[in-house]
Amino acid sequence: MNLEHVSSTNEAATGVAPIIVDKQGRNSIIVILGANLLLNGDDIERAEDIIRQSKIVVCQLEIREETGKKTFELARKHSGIDS
């Protein structure tokens, strides 16, 4: 497992998403984004080489939208697929 682009911070706690299920079986998910909000376009650009080498790129929606978009822009750039 390559952990080259994994980092830690003292600026925010880790993100969590506890799931609560009521007696009727309905669930609610409480999302606390925490350190996920610190990930940004500069981080993605630093990971461009690994994105270029990847066959599949997946993003979660618990990061900033613009960060996810940047990730997919780089993935498309290196995919050989035209829009």
PyMOL Python script that loads the backbone (N, CA, C, O; Angstrom):
from pymol import cmd

cmd.read_pdbstr("""\
ATOM      1  N   MET A   1       0.843  -1.160   0.000  1.00  0.00           N
ATOM      2  CA  MET A   1       0.000   0.000   0.000  1.00  0.00           C
ATOM      3  C   MET A   1       0.897   1.234   0.000  1.00  0.00           C
ATOM      4  O   MET A   1       1.807   1.351   0.821  1.00  0.00           O
ATOM      5  N   ASN A   2       0.634   2.144  -0.919  1.00  0.00           N
ATOM      6  CA  ASN A   2       1.410   3.371  -1.045  1.00  0.00           C
ATOM      7  C   ASN A   2       0.767   4.463  -0.187  1.00  0.00           C
ATOM      8  O   ASN A   2      -0.366   4.871  -0.439  1.00  0.00           O
ATOM      9  N   LEU A   3       1.492   4.927   0.816  1.00  0.00           N
ATOM     10  CA  LEU A   3       0.983   5.970   1.710  1.00  0.00           C
ATOM     11  C   LEU A   3       1.659   7.316   1.466  1.00  0.00           C
ATOM     12  O   LEU A   3       1.599   8.212   2.309  1.00  0.00           O
ATOM     13  N   GLU A   4       2.296   7.450   0.321  1.00  0.00           N
ATOM     14  CA  GLU A   4       3.061   8.652   0.011  1.00  0.00           C
ATOM     15  C   GLU A   4       2.234   9.933   0.149  1.00  0.00           C
ATOM     16  O   GLU A   4       2.761  10.958   0.581  1.00  0.00           O
ATOM     17  N   HIS A   5       0.968   9.890  -0.206  1.00  0.00           N
ATOM     18  CA  HIS A   5       0.141  11.103  -0.188  1.00  0.00           C
ATOM     19  C   HIS A   5      -0.833  11.140   0.981  1.00  0.00           C
ATOM     20  O   HIS A   5      -1.811  11.887   0.956  1.00  0.00           O
ATOM     21  N   VAL A   6      -0.568  10.341   2.000  1.00  0.00           N
ATOM     22  CA  VAL A   6      -1.364  10.375   3.229  1.00  0.00           C
ATOM     23  C   VAL A   6      -0.659  11.301   4.201  1.00  0.00           C
ATOM     24  O   VAL A   6       0.557  11.222   4.369  1.00  0.00           O
ATOM     25  N   SER A   7      -1.414  12.175   4.840  1.00  0.00           N
ATOM     26  CA  SER A   7      -0.794  13.109   5.777  1.00  0.00           C
ATOM     27  C   SER A   7      -1.666  13.251   7.015  1.00  0.00           C
ATOM     28  O   SER A   7      -2.812  12.802   7.049  1.00  0.00           O
ATOM     29  N   SER A   8      -1.101  13.877   8.017  1.00  0.00           N
ATOM     30  CA  SER A   8      -1.862  14.156   9.238  1.00  0.00           C
ATOM     31  C   SER A   8      -1.733  15.644   9.544  1.00  0.00           C
ATOM     32  O   SER A   8      -0.848  16.326   9.025  1.00  0.00           O
ATOM     33  N   THR A   9      -2.620  16.127  10.386  1.00  0.00           N
ATOM     34  CA  THR A   9      -2.622  17.543  10.726  1.00  0.00           C
ATOM     35  C   THR A   9      -3.068  17.729  12.166  1.00  0.00           C
ATOM     36  O   THR A   9      -3.797  16.905  12.719  1.00  0.00           O
ATOM     37  N   ASN A  10      -2.626  18.812  12.756  1.00  0.00           N
ATOM     38  CA  ASN A  10      -3.116  19.218  14.073  1.00  0.00           C
ATOM     39  C   ASN A  10      -4.154  20.330  13.945  1.00  0.00           C
ATOM     40  O   ASN A  10      -4.665  20.826  14.950  1.00  0.00           O
ATOM     41  N   GLU A  11      -4.467  20.726  12.695  1.00  0.00           N
ATOM     42  CA  GLU A  11      -5.389  21.835  12.445  1.00  0.00           C
ATOM     43  C   GLU A  11      -6.856  21.448  12.586  1.00  0.00           C
ATOM     44  O   GLU A  11      -7.705  22.312  12.806  1.00  0.00           O
ATOM     45  N   ALA A  12      -7.166  20.157  12.463  1.00  0.00           N
ATOM     46  CA  ALA A  12      -8.562  19.707  12.546  1.00  0.00           C
ATOM     47  C   ALA A  12      -8.595  18.231  12.902  1.00  0.00           C
ATOM     48  O   ALA A  12      -7.649  17.491  12.632  1.00  0.00           O
ATOM     49  N   ALA A  13      -9.684  17.818  13.506  1.00  0.00           N
ATOM     50  CA  ALA A  13      -9.880  16.402  13.810  1.00  0.00           C
ATOM     51  C   ALA A  13     -10.236  15.654  12.523  1.00  0.00           C
ATOM     52  O   ALA A  13     -10.625  16.264  11.526  1.00  0.00           O
ATOM     53  N   THR A  14     -10.102  14.357  12.558  1.00  0.00           N
ATOM     54  CA  THR A  14     -10.473  13.553  11.396  1.00  0.00           C
ATOM     55  C   THR A  14     -11.970  13.667  11.118  1.00  0.00           C
ATOM     56  O   THR A  14     -12.761  13.915  12.028  1.00  0.00           O
ATOM     57  N   GLY A  15     -12.345  13.487   9.877  1.00  0.00           N
ATOM     58  CA  GLY A  15     -13.760  13.505   9.530  1.00  0.00           C
ATOM     59  C   GLY A  15     -14.436  12.226  10.000  1.00  0.00           C
ATOM     60  O   GLY A  15     -13.818  11.161  10.015  1.00  0.00           O
ATOM     61  N   VAL A  16     -15.693  12.329  10.381  1.00  0.00           N
ATOM     62  CA  VAL A  16     -16.471  11.165  10.809  1.00  0.00           C
ATOM     63  C   VAL A  16     -17.884  11.264  10.250  1.00  0.00           C
ATOM     64  O   VAL A  16     -18.340  12.347   9.882  1.00  0.00           O
ATOM     65  N   ALA A  17     -18.569  10.137  10.187  1.00  0.00           N
ATOM     66  CA  ALA A  17     -19.956  10.109   9.724  1.00  0.00           C
ATOM     67  C   ALA A  17     -20.717   9.029  10.490  1.00  0.00           C
ATOM     68  O   ALA A  17     -20.971   7.949   9.957  1.00  0.00           O
ATOM     69  N   PRO A  18     -21.083   9.323  11.747  1.00  0.00           N
ATOM     70  CA  PRO A  18     -21.843   8.321  12.507  1.00  0.00           C
ATOM     71  C   PRO A  18     -23.238   8.121  11.907  1.00  0.00           C
ATOM     72  O   PRO A  18     -23.860   9.064  11.417  1.00  0.00           O
ATOM     73  N   ILE A  19     -23.712   6.878  11.956  1.00  0.00           N
ATOM     74  CA  ILE A  19     -25.034   6.536  11.436  1.00  0.00           C
ATOM     75  C   ILE A  19     -25.934   6.192  12.611  1.00  0.00           C
ATOM     76  O   ILE A  19     -25.581   5.377  13.464  1.00  0.00           O
ATOM     77  N   ILE A  20     -27.094   6.820  12.645  1.00  0.00           N
ATOM     78  CA  ILE A  20     -28.069   6.582  13.710  1.00  0.00           C
ATOM     79  C   ILE A  20     -29.293   5.914  13.077  1.00  0.00           C
ATOM     80  O   ILE A  20     -29.814   6.398  12.073  1.00  0.00           O
ATOM     81  N   VAL A  21     -29.751   4.803  13.664  1.00  0.00           N
ATOM     82  CA  VAL A  21     -30.925   4.099  13.164  1.00  0.00           C
ATOM     83  C   VAL A  21     -32.010   4.142  14.238  1.00  0.00           C
ATOM     84  O   VAL A  21     -31.771   3.776  15.389  1.00  0.00           O
ATOM     85  N   ASP A  22     -33.216   4.599  13.847  1.00  0.00           N
ATOM     86  CA  ASP A  22     -34.307   4.668  14.823  1.00  0.00           C
ATOM     87  C   ASP A  22     -35.031   3.319  14.925  1.00  0.00           C
ATOM     88  O   ASP A  22     -34.669   2.369  14.231  1.00  0.00           O
ATOM     89  N   LYS A  23     -36.031   3.236  15.771  1.00  0.00           N
ATOM     90  CA  LYS A  23     -36.746   1.976  16.021  1.00  0.00           C
ATOM     91  C   LYS A  23     -37.473   1.456  14.787  1.00  0.00           C
ATOM     92  O   LYS A  23     -37.736   0.258  14.681  1.00  0.00           O
ATOM     93  N   GLN A  24     -37.800   2.349  13.855  1.00  0.00           N
ATOM     94  CA  GLN A  24     -38.461   1.950  12.616  1.00  0.00           C
ATOM     95  C   GLN A  24     -37.462   1.542  11.523  1.00  0.00           C
ATOM     96  O   GLN A  24     -37.862   1.203  10.410  1.00  0.00           O
ATOM     97  N   GLY A  25     -36.190   1.576  11.840  1.00  0.00           N
ATOM     98  CA  GLY A  25     -35.160   1.182  10.882  1.00  0.00           C
ATOM     99  C   GLY A  25     -34.717   2.285   9.934  1.00  0.00           C
ATOM    100  O   GLY A  25     -33.953   2.030   9.002  1.00  0.00           O
ATOM    101  N   ARG A  26     -35.183   3.500  10.158  1.00  0.00           N
ATOM    102  CA  ARG A  26     -34.757   4.630   9.320  1.00  0.00           C
ATOM    103  C   ARG A  26     -33.407   5.136   9.826  1.00  0.00           C
ATOM    104  O   ARG A  26     -33.178   5.243  11.031  1.00  0.00           O
ATOM    105  N   ASN A  27     -32.534   5.438   8.892  1.00  0.00           N
ATOM    106  CA  ASN A  27     -31.228   5.912   9.344  1.00  0.00           C
ATOM    107  C   ASN A  27     -31.005   7.379   9.012  1.00  0.00           C
ATOM    108  O   ASN A  27     -31.593   7.933   8.083  1.00  0.00           O
ATOM    109  N   SER A  28     -30.153   7.971   9.788  1.00  0.00           N
ATOM    110  CA  SER A  28     -29.677   9.340   9.570  1.00  0.00           C
ATOM    111  C   SER A  28     -28.163   9.293   9.676  1.00  0.00           C
ATOM    112  O   SER A  28     -27.608   8.630  10.552  1.00  0.00           O
ATOM    113  N   ILE A  29     -27.513   9.994   8.787  1.00  0.00           N
ATOM    114  CA  ILE A  29     -26.053  10.056   8.813  1.00  0.00           C
ATOM    115  C   ILE A  29     -25.662  11.494   9.134  1.00  0.00           C
ATOM    116  O   ILE A  29     -26.072  12.431   8.451  1.00  0.00           O
ATOM    117  N   ILE A  30     -24.875  11.648  10.170  1.00  0.00           N
ATOM    118  CA  ILE A  30     -24.393  12.967  10.586  1.00  0.00           C
ATOM    119  C   ILE A  30     -22.947  13.062  10.110  1.00  0.00           C
ATOM    120  O   ILE A  30     -22.074  12.351  10.609  1.00  0.00           O
ATOM    121  N   VAL A  31     -22.698  13.944   9.140  1.00  0.00           N
ATOM    122  CA  VAL A  31     -21.362  14.063   8.554  1.00  0.00           C
ATOM    123  C   VAL A  31     -20.645  15.252   9.169  1.00  0.00           C
ATOM    124  O   VAL A  31     -21.132  16.382   9.126  1.00  0.00           O
ATOM    125  N   ILE A  32     -19.486  14.979   9.739  1.00  0.00           N
ATOM    126  CA  ILE A  32     -18.616  16.021  10.281  1.00  0.00           C
ATOM    127  C   ILE A  32     -17.322  15.938   9.468  1.00  0.00           C
ATOM    128  O   ILE A  32     -16.522  15.021   9.654  1.00  0.00           O
ATOM    129  N   LEU A  33     -17.128  16.894   8.575  1.00  0.00           N
ATOM    130  CA  LEU A  33     -16.056  16.798   7.583  1.00  0.00           C
ATOM    131  C   LEU A  33     -14.653  16.926   8.159  1.00  0.00           C
ATOM    132  O   LEU A  33     -13.727  16.294   7.652  1.00  0.00           O
ATOM    133  N   GLY A  34     -14.477  17.713   9.183  1.00  0.00           N
ATOM    134  CA  GLY A  34     -13.180  17.823   9.850  1.00  0.00           C
ATOM    135  C   GLY A  34     -12.028  18.080   8.894  1.00  0.00           C
ATOM    136  O   GLY A  34     -12.099  18.973   8.050  1.00  0.00           O
ATOM    137  N   ALA A  35     -10.974  17.298   9.028  1.00  0.00           N
ATOM    138  CA  ALA A  35      -9.752  17.495   8.244  1.00  0.00           C
ATOM    139  C   ALA A  35      -9.958  17.268   6.748  1.00  0.00           C
ATOM    140  O   ALA A  35      -9.133  17.706   5.946  1.00  0.00           O
ATOM    141  N   ASN A  36     -11.033  16.596   6.358  1.00  0.00           N
ATOM    142  CA  ASN A  36     -11.308  16.414   4.929  1.00  0.00           C
ATOM    143  C   ASN A  36     -11.387  17.756   4.208  1.00  0.00           C
ATOM    144  O   ASN A  36     -11.047  17.848   3.028  1.00  0.00           O
ATOM    145  N   LEU A  37     -11.833  18.797   4.910  1.00  0.00           N
ATOM    146  CA  LEU A  37     -11.952  20.124   4.291  1.00  0.00           C
ATOM    147  C   LEU A  37     -10.602  20.782   4.037  1.00  0.00           C
ATOM    148  O   LEU A  37     -10.524  21.782   3.323  1.00  0.00           O
ATOM    149  N   LEU A  38      -9.539  20.228   4.616  1.00  0.00           N
ATOM    150  CA  LEU A  38      -8.204  20.806   4.401  1.00  0.00           C
ATOM    151  C   LEU A  38      -7.565  20.327   3.100  1.00  0.00           C
ATOM    152  O   LEU A  38      -6.636  20.960   2.599  1.00  0.00           O
ATOM    153  N   LEU A  39      -8.058  19.207   2.547  1.00  0.00           N
ATOM    154  CA  LEU A  39      -7.535  18.717   1.278  1.00  0.00           C
ATOM    155  C   LEU A  39      -7.879  19.735   0.196  1.00  0.00           C
ATOM    156  O   LEU A  39      -9.017  20.198   0.119  1.00  0.00           O
ATOM    157  N   ASN A  40      -6.890  20.089  -0.648  1.00  0.00           N
ATOM    158  CA  ASN A  40      -7.148  21.130  -1.647  1.00  0.00           C
ATOM    159  C   ASN A  40      -6.448  20.822  -2.972  1.00  0.00           C
ATOM    160  O   ASN A  40      -5.775  19.802  -3.115  1.00  0.00           O
ATOM    161  N   GLY A  41      -6.621  21.709  -3.912  1.00  0.00           N
ATOM    162  CA  GLY A  41      -6.059  21.521  -5.245  1.00  0.00           C
ATOM    163  C   GLY A  41      -4.550  21.352  -5.255  1.00  0.00           C
ATOM    164  O   GLY A  41      -4.024  20.599  -6.075  1.00  0.00           O
ATOM    165  N   ASP A  42      -3.846  22.031  -4.370  1.00  0.00           N
ATOM    166  CA  ASP A  42      -2.388  21.872  -4.296  1.00  0.00           C
ATOM    167  C   ASP A  42      -2.022  20.440  -3.921  1.00  0.00           C
ATOM    168  O   ASP A  42      -1.071  19.876  -4.462  1.00  0.00           O
ATOM    169  N   ASP A  43      -2.784  19.849  -2.987  1.00  0.00           N
ATOM    170  CA  ASP A  43      -2.545  18.451  -2.609  1.00  0.00           C
ATOM    171  C   ASP A  43      -2.753  17.530  -3.811  1.00  0.00           C
ATOM    172  O   ASP A  43      -1.988  16.591  -4.028  1.00  0.00           O
ATOM    173  N   ILE A  44      -3.788  17.813  -4.580  1.00  0.00           N
ATOM    174  CA  ILE A  44      -4.098  16.985  -5.747  1.00  0.00           C
ATOM    175  C   ILE A  44      -3.003  17.123  -6.801  1.00  0.00           C
ATOM    176  O   ILE A  44      -2.600  16.133  -7.410  1.00  0.00           O
ATOM    177  N   GLU A  45      -2.525  18.337  -7.016  1.00  0.00           N
ATOM    178  CA  GLU A  45      -1.439  18.533  -7.990  1.00  0.00           C
ATOM    179  C   GLU A  45      -0.177  17.791  -7.573  1.00  0.00           C
ATOM    180  O   GLU A  45       0.539  17.269  -8.427  1.00  0.00           O
ATOM    181  N   ARG A  46       0.107  17.734  -6.271  1.00  0.00           N
ATOM    182  CA  ARG A  46       1.270  16.982  -5.793  1.00  0.00           C
ATOM    183  C   ARG A  46       1.104  15.483  -6.059  1.00  0.00           C
ATOM    184  O   ARG A  46       2.093  14.754  -6.138  1.00  0.00           O
ATOM    185  N   ALA A  47      -0.131  15.028  -6.194  1.00  0.00           N
ATOM    186  CA  ALA A  47      -0.407  13.611  -6.453  1.00  0.00           C
ATOM    187  C   ALA A  47      -0.622  13.328  -7.946  1.00  0.00           C
ATOM    188  O   ALA A  47      -1.050  12.233  -8.312  1.00  0.00           O
ATOM    189  N   GLU A  48      -0.331  14.302  -8.802  1.00  0.00           N
ATOM    190  CA  GLU A  48      -0.617  14.129 -10.231  1.00  0.00           C
ATOM    191  C   GLU A  48       0.061  12.903 -10.823  1.00  0.00           C
ATOM    192  O   GLU A  48      -0.533  12.221 -11.658  1.00  0.00           O
ATOM    193  N   ASP A  49       1.282  12.607 -10.417  1.00  0.00           N
ATOM    194  CA  ASP A  49       1.982  11.458 -10.990  1.00  0.00           C
ATOM    195  C   ASP A  49       1.241  10.154 -10.694  1.00  0.00           C
ATOM    196  O   ASP A  49       1.115   9.298 -11.569  1.00  0.00           O
ATOM    197  N   ILE A  50       0.756  10.003  -9.476  1.00  0.00           N
ATOM    198  CA  ILE A  50       0.027   8.765  -9.140  1.00  0.00           C
ATOM    199  C   ILE A  50      -1.331   8.735  -9.832  1.00  0.00           C
ATOM    200  O   ILE A  50      -1.813   7.661 -10.192  1.00  0.00           O
ATOM    201  N   ILE A  51      -1.952   9.887 -10.023  1.00  0.00           N
ATOM    202  CA  ILE A  51      -3.211   9.952 -10.776  1.00  0.00           C
ATOM    203  C   ILE A  51      -2.950   9.545 -12.220  1.00  0.00           C
ATOM    204  O   ILE A  51      -3.735   8.803 -12.811  1.00  0.00           O
ATOM    205  N   ARG A  52      -1.845  10.031 -12.790  1.00  0.00           N
ATOM    206  CA  ARG A  52      -1.482   9.694 -14.173  1.00  0.00           C
ATOM    207  C   ARG A  52      -1.291   8.185 -14.338  1.00  0.00           C
ATOM    208  O   ARG A  52      -1.637   7.631 -15.382  1.00  0.00           O
ATOM    209  N   GLN A  53      -0.751   7.525 -13.332  1.00  0.00           N
ATOM    210  CA  GLN A  53      -0.487   6.085 -13.398  1.00  0.00           C
ATOM    211  C   GLN A  53      -1.731   5.231 -13.140  1.00  0.00           C
ATOM    212  O   GLN A  53      -1.707   4.023 -13.375  1.00  0.00           O
ATOM    213  N   SER A  54      -2.802   5.835 -12.666  1.00  0.00           N
ATOM    214  CA  SER A  54      -3.986   5.081 -12.246  1.00  0.00           C
ATOM    215  C   SER A  54      -4.893   4.728 -13.418  1.00  0.00           C
ATOM    216  O   SER A  54      -5.040   5.499 -14.366  1.00  0.00           O
ATOM    217  N   LYS A  55      -5.498   3.547 -13.331  1.00  0.00           N
ATOM    218  CA  LYS A  55      -6.494   3.137 -14.321  1.00  0.00           C
ATOM    219  C   LYS A  55      -7.886   3.594 -13.913  1.00  0.00           C
ATOM    220  O   LYS A  55      -8.749   3.806 -14.766  1.00  0.00           O
ATOM    221  N   ILE A  56      -8.108   3.748 -12.603  1.00  0.00           N
ATOM    222  CA  ILE A  56      -9.397   4.170 -12.067  1.00  0.00           C
ATOM    223  C   ILE A  56      -9.148   5.231 -10.999  1.00  0.00           C
ATOM    224  O   ILE A  56      -8.228   5.101 -10.192  1.00  0.00           O
ATOM    225  N   VAL A  57      -9.963   6.272 -10.995  1.00  0.00           N
ATOM    226  CA  VAL A  57      -9.895   7.311  -9.960  1.00  0.00           C
ATOM    227  C   VAL A  57     -11.292   7.450  -9.354  1.00  0.00           C
ATOM    228  O   VAL A  57     -12.274   7.634 -10.072  1.00  0.00           O
ATOM    229  N   VAL A  58     -11.366   7.359  -8.028  1.00  0.00           N
ATOM    230  CA  VAL A  58     -12.631   7.454  -7.307  1.00  0.00           C
ATOM    231  C   VAL A  58     -12.511   8.575  -6.286  1.00  0.00           C
ATOM    232  O   VAL A  58     -11.480   8.701  -5.627  1.00  0.00           O
ATOM    233  N   CYS A  59     -13.551   9.389  -6.148  1.00  0.00           N
ATOM    234  CA  CYS A  59     -13.575  10.442  -5.135  1.00  0.00           C
ATOM    235  C   CYS A  59     -14.775  10.240  -4.234  1.00  0.00           C
ATOM    236  O   CYS A  59     -15.807   9.720  -4.656  1.00  0.00           O
ATOM    237  N   GLN A  60     -14.627  10.651  -3.012  1.00  0.00           N
ATOM    238  CA  GLN A  60     -15.761  10.677  -2.092  1.00  0.00           C
ATOM    239  C   GLN A  60     -16.321  12.091  -2.068  1.00  0.00           C
ATOM    240  O   GLN A  60     -15.641  13.037  -2.464  1.00  0.00           O
ATOM    241  N   LEU A  61     -17.530  12.235  -1.614  1.00  0.00           N
ATOM    242  CA  LEU A  61     -18.149  13.554  -1.574  1.00  0.00           C
ATOM    243  C   LEU A  61     -18.006  14.191  -0.198  1.00  0.00           C
ATOM    244  O   LEU A  61     -18.807  15.039   0.194  1.00  0.00           O
ATOM    245  N   GLU A  62     -16.988  13.775   0.517  1.00  0.00           N
ATOM    246  CA  GLU A  62     -16.729  14.350   1.833  1.00  0.00           C
ATOM    247  C   GLU A  62     -15.483  15.223   1.815  1.00  0.00           C
ATOM    248  O   GLU A  62     -14.852  15.463   2.845  1.00  0.00           O
ATOM    249  N   ILE A  63     -15.147  15.691   0.618  1.00  0.00           N
ATOM    250  CA  ILE A  63     -14.091  16.687   0.429  1.00  0.00           C
ATOM    251  C   ILE A  63     -14.738  17.864  -0.291  1.00  0.00           C
ATOM    252  O   ILE A  63     -15.879  17.770  -0.743  1.00  0.00           O
ATOM    253  N   ARG A  64     -14.014  18.963  -0.397  1.00  0.00           N
ATOM    254  CA  ARG A  64     -14.564  20.130  -1.109  1.00  0.00           C
ATOM    255  C   ARG A  64     -14.839  19.766  -2.567  1.00  0.00           C
ATOM    256  O   ARG A  64     -14.074  19.032  -3.192  1.00  0.00           O
ATOM    257  N   GLU A  65     -15.939  20.289  -3.094  1.00  0.00           N
ATOM    258  CA  GLU A  65     -16.322  19.988  -4.473  1.00  0.00           C
ATOM    259  C   GLU A  65     -15.211  20.355  -5.453  1.00  0.00           C
ATOM    260  O   GLU A  65     -14.922  19.596  -6.379  1.00  0.00           O
ATOM    261  N   GLU A  66     -14.589  21.517  -5.252  1.00  0.00           N
ATOM    262  CA  GLU A  66     -13.536  21.937  -6.180  1.00  0.00           C
ATOM    263  C   GLU A  66     -12.316  21.011  -6.125  1.00  0.00           C
ATOM    264  O   GLU A  66     -11.600  20.877  -7.117  1.00  0.00           O
ATOM    265  N   THR A  67     -12.077  20.379  -4.988  1.00  0.00           N
ATOM    266  CA  THR A  67     -10.966  19.433  -4.860  1.00  0.00           C
ATOM    267  C   THR A  67     -11.272  18.170  -5.658  1.00  0.00           C
ATOM    268  O   THR A  67     -10.403  17.643  -6.352  1.00  0.00           O
ATOM    269  N   GLY A  68     -12.503  17.690  -5.559  1.00  0.00           N
ATOM    270  CA  GLY A  68     -12.914  16.538  -6.356  1.00  0.00           C
ATOM    271  C   GLY A  68     -12.845  16.835  -7.845  1.00  0.00           C
ATOM    272  O   GLY A  68     -12.392  16.001  -8.630  1.00  0.00           O
ATOM    273  N   LYS A  69     -13.296  18.025  -8.233  1.00  0.00           N
ATOM    274  CA  LYS A  69     -13.253  18.420  -9.644  1.00  0.00           C
ATOM    275  C   LYS A  69     -11.813  18.451 -10.157  1.00  0.00           C
ATOM    276  O   LYS A  69     -11.536  17.983 -11.261  1.00  0.00           O
ATOM    277  N   LYS A  70     -10.902  18.999  -9.359  1.00  0.00           N
ATOM    278  CA  LYS A  70      -9.487  19.054  -9.748  1.00  0.00           C
ATOM    279  C   LYS A  70      -8.940  17.643  -9.966  1.00  0.00           C
ATOM    280  O   LYS A  70      -8.196  17.394 -10.914  1.00  0.00           O
ATOM    281  N   THR A  71      -9.317  16.736  -9.085  1.00  0.00           N
ATOM    282  CA  THR A  71      -8.874  15.347  -9.206  1.00  0.00           C
ATOM    283  C   THR A  71      -9.321  14.754 -10.532  1.00  0.00           C
ATOM    284  O   THR A  71      -8.528  14.134 -11.240  1.00  0.00           O
ATOM    285  N   PHE A  72     -10.603  14.945 -10.870  1.00  0.00           N
ATOM    286  CA  PHE A  72     -11.122  14.379 -12.108  1.00  0.00           C
ATOM    287  C   PHE A  72     -10.571  15.087 -13.338  1.00  0.00           C
ATOM    288  O   PHE A  72     -10.422  14.463 -14.388  1.00  0.00           O
ATOM    289  N   GLU A  73     -10.267  16.374 -13.230  1.00  0.00           N
ATOM    290  CA  GLU A  73      -9.634  17.082 -14.345  1.00  0.00           C
ATOM    291  C   GLU A  73      -8.283  16.454 -14.672  1.00  0.00           C
ATOM    292  O   GLU A  73      -7.965  16.229 -15.840  1.00  0.00           O
ATOM    293  N   LEU A  74      -7.492  16.173 -13.645  1.00  0.00           N
ATOM    294  CA  LEU A  74      -6.183  15.551 -13.877  1.00  0.00           C
ATOM    295  C   LEU A  74      -6.339  14.128 -14.391  1.00  0.00           C
ATOM    296  O   LEU A  74      -5.578  13.693 -15.255  1.00  0.00           O
ATOM    297  N   ALA A  75      -7.317  13.404 -13.869  1.00  0.00           N
ATOM    298  CA  ALA A  75      -7.552  12.034 -14.334  1.00  0.00           C
ATOM    299  C   ALA A  75      -7.924  12.034 -15.816  1.00  0.00           C
ATOM    300  O   ALA A  75      -7.417  11.221 -16.588  1.00  0.00           O
ATOM    301  N   ARG A  76      -8.802  12.940 -16.204  1.00  0.00           N
ATOM    302  CA  ARG A  76      -9.208  13.026 -17.613  1.00  0.00           C
ATOM    303  C   ARG A  76      -8.017  13.425 -18.487  1.00  0.00           C
ATOM    304  O   ARG A  76      -7.834  12.881 -19.576  1.00  0.00           O
ATOM    305  N   LYS A  77      -7.217  14.366 -18.012  1.00  0.00           N
ATOM    306  CA  LYS A  77      -6.041  14.845 -18.754  1.00  0.00           C
ATOM    307  C   LYS A  77      -5.131  13.666 -19.127  1.00  0.00           C
ATOM    308  O   LYS A  77      -4.569  13.627 -20.222  1.00  0.00           O
ATOM    309  N   HIS A  78      -4.996  12.717 -18.214  1.00  0.00           N
ATOM    310  CA  HIS A  78      -4.065  11.609 -18.423  1.00  0.00           C
ATOM    311  C   HIS A  78      -4.745  10.334 -18.911  1.00  0.00           C
ATOM    312  O   HIS A  78      -4.080   9.310 -19.070  1.00  0.00           O
ATOM    313  N   SER A  79      -6.050  10.374 -19.153  1.00  0.00           N
ATOM    314  CA  SER A  79      -6.778   9.150 -19.513  1.00  0.00           C
ATOM    315  C   SER A  79      -6.725   8.817 -20.994  1.00  0.00           C
ATOM    316  O   SER A  79      -6.888   7.659 -21.377  1.00  0.00           O
ATOM    317  N   GLY A  80      -6.499   9.817 -21.825  1.00  0.00           N
ATOM    318  CA  GLY A  80      -6.566   9.593 -23.263  1.00  0.00           C
ATOM    319  C   GLY A  80      -7.983   9.603 -23.788  1.00  0.00           C
ATOM    320  O   GLY A  80      -8.215   9.309 -24.961  1.00  0.00           O
ATOM    321  N   ILE A  81      -8.956   9.944 -22.913  1.00  0.00           N
ATOM    322  CA  ILE A  81     -10.362  10.003 -23.307  1.00  0.00           C
ATOM    323  C   ILE A  81     -10.716  11.457 -23.586  1.00  0.00           C
ATOM    324  O   ILE A  81     -10.441  12.335 -22.769  1.00  0.00           O
ATOM    325  N   ASP A  82     -11.329  11.712 -24.747  1.00  0.00           N
ATOM    326  CA  ASP A  82     -11.800  13.068 -25.056  1.00  0.00           C
ATOM    327  C   ASP A  82     -13.167  13.272 -24.429  1.00  0.00           C
ATOM    328  O   ASP A  82     -13.925  12.320 -24.241  1.00  0.00           O
ATOM    329  N   SER A  83     -13.484  14.547 -24.100  1.00  0.00           N
ATOM    330  CA  SER A  83     -14.801  14.802 -23.495  1.00  0.00           C
ATOM    331  C   SER A  83     -15.910  14.629 -24.467  1.00  0.00           C
ATOM    332  O   SER A  83     -17.076  14.807 -24.112  1.00  0.00           O
TER     333      SER A  83
END
""", "prot")
cmd.dss("prot")
cmd.show_as("cartoon", "prot")
cmd.util.cbc("prot")
cmd.orient("prot")
